[in-house]
Amino acid sequence: MPNGSTLLDQKFNKLNTIVGWLIFLFAVVVYYSTLEPTASFWDCSENLSIYYKLEVGHPPGEPFLQLIQHLVSLLAFGDVHKAAPVMNHAASTFSALAILFLFWTTTFFGRKLMERSGELTDGKIYAILGSGIIAATSFTFADSMWFSAVEASVWAMSICFTSLMFWCSTKWYRAEGSAAQRWIILIFFLIGHL
């Protein structure tokens, strides 16, 4: 029979996963409801044409993002009027994923801080989750994040991969043996994207 510490660990992991995905859905709803319906009057219009036609972008390029957004633009099924909203939705999804990874990274560090003062308790679990919720929702509404999330800018995917890289480093920290090596290799690939 598992001891109390193991049950609290399982409870924390379950709540952490559920609340994280709820935060992701919250960010998706916020960003989708405020989405740019078409092209903007700055770099995003250039980006949309680059992604849709798979053209050469201005330096430094972001070739991986161009390939991903081109694949997403195929969901417009050739209708040029739907291409911009489809790619803007993809940017919003990348931004919401960044919020999800930010939440999980915050709860990881919150848990590490709480474990310094003893065993995990119900109160500590809710404090950790609360700190993650505050961090994630605050960043959801941060000016630069919100503006990048509602239009097809390079920053949406960049922040997504940056937050994914930090989250993967927390997974690497917890992993053992060959699993740790896999996480570090994935982190190297993510750094290569940035």
N, C-alpha and C positions, 0 to 999 in steps of 0.2 A: 504494500500500500504506500502511495507517494506521501512524502511528508509535507508540512505546510508551506515550506519554501518552494518546493516544486509546484505545488498547486498555485501559489501566487505568481510564479514565473509563467506558468501556462495562462493564467488569467491576464497577466500583463501583455503577453505576446498576442493573445486573442483580441483584447481590447485595442492594442496598438495597431493591429492590422485593420480592424473594423473602423476605428476612428480615422485612420489614415485614408482609407478609401472614401469615407464620408467627406473628409476635407477635400479630396480630389473632386468628388461630385459637386461640392459647393463651389469650388473654383471654376469648374467647367460651366456651371449654370451662370455664374457671374460673368465670365468672359464671353460665353455664347450670347447672353442677353445684351451685351454692350458691343458686339462685334461690328467692325467696319463692314458695311454692306457691299462695298466695291473697292476700287483702288484709291489710295491716299495721294496727296499732292507732295510727296517727297520720295525718298529712296524706295519705299515699299512698292510703288508703281513699277519702278525699274526691276525690282526683285520679282514681282509677279510675272512680268514679261520674260525675264530670264528663266524662271522656273517652268513656265508654261511651254516655251519654245526650246528650252534647254540650250540657251545661248551662253556666251562668255560674259561673266559678270565682272564688275570692277574689283580691283585688288582689295583684300587678299583672296577673295573668291568664295570660300565655303562650298567646295564641290560636293561634299556629302549631303549637305542641306539641299543643294540644288537637285541632286538625284532623288532624295526623299520627296521634296515638294513636287517634282515632276511626276513621280508616281502618284502622288495625291491628286494632282491636277487631272489625271486620267479619269478620276471619279466624276468629272464634269461631262464626260462622254461627248467631247467635241463642242459643247456649247460654250462659246467664249464668254458669255454673260454669267455663267455659273462658275467659271474658273477661279475668279478672285475670291468669292465667298467660300469656296471649298478650301482653298489654300489658307485663307484667314482662319477658318475653323481648325485647320491643322496646327497653326501657330498657337491658337488658344489651347488646344489639347496638349501641346508640348509645354506650355506655360503651366497648365494645371498639373502635369506630371512633375514639373519642378517644385511646385508647392507640396505635392505628396512626398517627394524625396526630402524636402526641407523639414517636413513634419517628422519623418522617421529619423532623420539625423539629429534633430533637436531632442527627441525622446531618448535616443541612444545616449547622448551626452548628459541629459537630465538623469537618466538611470545611473550612469557612472558616478555622478555627483551624489545621488541619494544613497548609493551603496557604500559610500565612505562613512556614513553615519549609522551603519548597521544593516540589518536584514530589510528586505522589501516588505512593506505593509500596504494595506488597502489605501490608507491616506497618502502614502508616497506614490502609489500607482496613479491616483487621481491628480496629484500635484504634477507628476511628470507629464501625463496626458494633457493637463491644462496648459502647461508651459508650451507643449508642442502645438496645441490649438491656437494659442495667442501668437506664437511666432509665425505659424503658417497663414493665419487669417490676416495678420498685420502685413505680411509680405504680399498677400493676394491683392491688397488694396494700395500697395506702395505705388507711387506715381510712375516711376520708370518701368516697373513690372507690368502694371495695367496697360500702359500705352503700347508696350511691346507685345502684349498678349492678344490684342484685338485686331492686329493687322499682320500681314506676312513680312515680318522683319527678321533679320538674322539673329537678333538677340533672344527671341523666344526659344529657339533650339539651342542656342549657346548656353543660356541659363539652365535649360533642361539637362544638357550633358554635364555641365559643371556640378549641379546638385546631384545628378546620378553618380558622378565620380566620387563625390564626398560620401554618399550613401554606401557605395561599393567599398570605400575604405573602412567603413564601420563593419561591413560584412567580413572583410579581410581580417580585421582585428579579432573578430570572434571565431574565425575559421581555424582549423588545425590541419597540418599535413599538406597533402596535395590539393585539398580544397582551397587553402590559403594561396597557393601558387596560382590557381585558376583565377581567383579574384584579383590578384596583383597584375596578371596579364591583361585581364579585362580593363583594369584601370589604365594601363599603358595605352591600350587601344582608344579609350575615351580621351585621354590626354592628346593622343595623336589627332583626334577629330578637332579638338579646340585649336 
